[in-house]
Amino acid sequence: MSQPITIEDIYKLFEKTNEKFEQSRQEYDRRAAEAKAEADRWAAEADRRAAEADRRLAKLEKTVANTSRAVDSLTTRWGRFVEELVEPAVISLFRGKGIDVKETYSRARVKRQGIAMEIDILAVDETEVVLVECKSRLSKDDVNEFLEKLSRFKQAFPHYKNYQAYGAVAGIEIDEGVDRYAYKQGLFVIKPSGETVEIINDSGFEPKLW
């Protein structure tokens, strides 16, 4: 016959169960603490890497900005060199094409009614005006941007609204096919020739009027 279960037996069983529960709780707390510590280490490492990435990005952005400024400065100097090469020859060049310009203006600027525009070289007489765009290297995009500028020229410079306006592009280097493209758009094309420059358009060229 089995022994009857006493209150003392129940109490001992409760104590063992409570002891196991406490051990389980302590194990859970230990593992939770380890997990939190690991998560904190990962978070700290992620913060460190993010800070390092930010530092490198800031350094890269500074390098890019400095390089961009240097390139812009060099491009500007080259562009002005082209202007200084072309401007002295402009009057004789266009008189040779039957456009009797008498005055030239370098970097003619205007800003009115939300329109800002700069013309590298402006050559004028009493009834005609020639806009010359100068580039160290002339690309198709440059030609297209200049055509858009020509379309807005008389709005930006209304005192020339009754003039016959012509366009010309000049470049020390010209991307392949761009001279022909400019020609077809009705633009004069100016290239270096020895120590000076020349208009390369042939006698059959019909300049476009703006």
C-alpha positions as CSV (number, residue, x, y, z in Angstrom):
1,M,0.0,0.0,0.0
2,S,1.4,3.3,-1.0
3,Q,2.3,6.0,1.5
4,P,-0.1,8.8,1.8
5,I,1.0,12.2,0.5
6,T,1.6,14.6,3.3
7,I,1.7,18.4,3.4
8,E,5.4,18.1,3.9
9,D,5.7,16.2,0.6
10,I,3.7,18.8,-1.2
11,Y,5.9,21.5,0.3
12,K,9.1,19.8,-0.8
13,L,7.7,19.3,-4.3
14,F,6.8,23.0,-4.4
15,E,10.3,23.9,-3.3
16,K,11.9,21.8,-6.1
17,T,9.6,23.3,-8.7
18,N,10.3,26.8,-7.4
19,E,14.0,26.1,-7.5
20,K,13.8,24.9,-11.1
21,F,11.8,27.9,-12.0
22,E,14.3,30.2,-10.4
23,Q,17.1,28.4,-12.2
24,S,15.2,28.8,-15.5
25,R,14.6,32.5,-14.8
26,Q,18.2,33.1,-14.0
27,E,19.2,31.3,-17.2
28,Y,16.7,33.4,-19.1
29,D,18.1,36.6,-17.6
30,R,21.7,35.5,-18.3
31,R,20.9,34.7,-21.9
32,A,18.8,37.9,-22.3
33,A,21.7,39.9,-20.9
34,E,24.1,38.2,-23.3
35,A,21.8,38.9,-26.2
36,K,21.5,42.5,-25.2
37,A,25.2,42.9,-24.8
38,E,25.7,41.3,-28.3
39,A,23.0,43.6,-29.7
40,D,24.7,46.6,-28.1
41,R,28.1,45.5,-29.6
42,W,26.5,45.2,-33.0
43,A,24.8,48.6,-32.6
44,A,28.1,50.2,-31.5
45,E,29.9,48.6,-34.5
46,A,27.1,49.8,-36.8
47,D,27.4,53.3,-35.4
48,R,31.2,53.3,-35.8
49,R,30.9,52.1,-39.4
50,A,28.2,54.6,-40.2
51,A,30.4,57.4,-38.7
52,E,33.4,56.1,-40.7
53,A,31.2,56.0,-43.9
54,D,30.0,59.6,-43.2
55,R,33.6,60.7,-42.7
56,R,34.7,59.1,-45.9
57,L,31.7,60.5,-47.8
58,A,32.4,64.0,-46.5
59,K,36.1,63.6,-47.6
60,L,35.0,62.4,-51.0
61,E,32.5,65.2,-51.4
62,K,35.2,67.7,-50.5
63,T,37.6,66.1,-53.0
64,V,34.9,66.2,-55.7
65,A,34.0,69.8,-55.0
66,N,37.7,70.8,-55.1
67,T,38.2,68.9,-58.4
68,S,35.0,70.4,-59.9
69,R,36.2,73.9,-59.0
70,A,39.6,73.2,-60.5
71,V,38.0,71.8,-63.7
72,D,35.6,74.8,-63.9
73,S,38.5,77.2,-63.4
74,L,40.5,75.5,-66.1
75,T,37.5,75.3,-68.4
76,T,36.9,79.0,-67.9
77,R,40.5,79.9,-68.6
78,W,40.5,77.8,-71.8
79,G,37.2,79.4,-72.9
80,R,38.6,82.9,-72.4
81,F,41.7,81.9,-74.3
82,V,39.5,80.9,-77.2
83,E,37.6,84.2,-76.9
84,E,40.9,86.1,-77.0
85,L,42.0,84.1,-80.0
86,V,38.8,84.6,-81.9
87,E,37.7,88.2,-81.0
88,P,40.5,90.1,-82.8
89,A,39.7,88.3,-86.1
90,V,35.9,88.5,-85.9
91,I,35.4,91.8,-87.8
92,S,37.6,90.7,-90.8
93,L,36.2,87.2,-90.8
94,F,32.6,88.3,-91.1
95,R,33.3,91.1,-93.5
96,G,34.8,88.4,-95.7
97,K,31.4,86.7,-95.6
98,G,29.6,89.9,-96.5
99,I,28.5,90.9,-93.0
100,D,29.9,94.4,-92.4
101,V,30.3,94.3,-88.6
102,K,32.2,97.2,-87.1
103,E,32.2,96.6,-83.3
104,T,32.8,93.7,-81.0
105,Y,31.9,93.1,-77.4
106,S,33.3,90.3,-75.2
107,R,31.0,88.5,-72.7
108,A,28.0,90.7,-73.3
109,R,25.6,90.1,-70.3
110,V,22.0,90.8,-69.6
111,K,19.5,90.0,-66.9
112,R,15.9,91.2,-67.2
113,Q,12.4,89.8,-66.6
114,G,13.8,86.5,-65.5
115,I,16.1,86.1,-68.4
116,A,19.9,85.9,-67.8
117,M,22.2,85.5,-70.8
118,E,25.8,85.9,-71.7
119,I,27.2,86.1,-75.2
120,D,30.9,85.3,-75.5
121,I,31.5,87.7,-78.4
122,L,28.9,90.0,-80.0
123,A,29.8,91.7,-83.3
124,V,27.5,94.4,-84.6
125,D,26.9,97.0,-87.3
126,E,23.9,99.2,-87.9
127,T,21.5,96.4,-89.0
128,E,23.3,93.1,-88.3
129,V,24.6,91.3,-85.2
130,V,26.6,88.1,-85.0
131,L,26.6,86.0,-81.8
132,V,29.8,83.9,-81.3
133,E,30.0,81.0,-78.9
134,C,33.5,80.0,-77.9
135,K,34.5,76.6,-76.5
136,S,37.8,74.9,-75.9
137,R,36.1,71.7,-77.1
138,L,32.9,72.1,-79.0
139,S,30.3,69.3,-78.6
140,K,26.9,68.7,-80.1
141,D,25.3,69.6,-76.7
142,D,27.2,73.0,-76.9
143,V,25.7,73.6,-80.3
144,N,22.2,72.7,-79.1
145,E,22.5,75.0,-76.1
146,F,23.7,77.8,-78.3
147,L,20.8,77.3,-80.7
148,E,18.4,77.6,-77.7
149,K,20.2,80.8,-76.7
150,L,19.9,82.2,-80.2
151,S,16.1,81.6,-80.0
152,R,15.9,83.8,-76.9
153,F,18.4,86.4,-77.9
154,K,16.1,89.2,-79.0
155,Q,13.9,88.7,-76.0
156,A,17.0,89.1,-73.8
157,F,18.5,92.0,-75.9
158,P,15.3,93.7,-77.2
159,H,17.3,96.7,-78.6
160,Y,18.5,94.2,-81.3
161,K,14.9,93.1,-82.2
162,N,15.1,94.7,-85.7
163,Y,18.6,93.4,-86.5
164,Q,19.5,90.5,-88.6
165,A,21.1,88.1,-86.2
166,Y,23.5,85.3,-87.1
167,G,25.2,82.6,-85.0
168,A,28.7,81.2,-85.0
169,V,30.5,78.6,-83.0
170,A,34.2,78.4,-82.4
171,G,36.3,75.7,-80.9
172,I,40.0,74.7,-80.5
173,E,38.8,71.1,-80.7
174,I,35.5,70.1,-82.3
175,D,34.0,66.7,-81.7
176,E,33.7,64.5,-84.7
177,G,30.8,65.5,-87.0
178,V,29.9,68.5,-84.8
179,D,31.2,71.0,-87.3
180,R,28.9,69.5,-90.0
181,Y,26.0,69.5,-87.6
182,A,26.5,73.2,-86.8
183,Y,26.8,73.9,-90.5
184,K,23.4,72.3,-91.1
185,Q,21.9,74.3,-88.3
186,G,22.8,77.5,-90.2
187,L,25.8,78.4,-88.0
188,F,29.1,79.7,-89.0
189,V,31.9,77.4,-87.8
190,I,35.3,78.9,-86.7
191,K,38.4,76.8,-86.3
192,P,42.1,77.5,-85.6
193,S,44.3,78.1,-88.6
194,G,48.0,78.7,-88.0
195,E,48.3,81.5,-85.5
196,T,44.8,82.8,-86.1
197,V,41.3,81.4,-86.9
198,E,39.1,81.0,-90.0
199,I,35.5,80.4,-90.9
200,I,35.4,77.0,-92.6
201,N,31.9,77.3,-94.1
202,D,32.1,77.0,-97.9
203,S,30.7,79.4,-100.5
204,G,27.4,77.4,-100.8
205,F,26.6,78.0,-97.1
206,E,23.3,79.7,-96.3
207,P,23.4,81.2,-92.8
208,K,20.2,81.1,-90.7
209,L,18.7,84.4,-89.5
210,W,17.3,84.7,-86.0
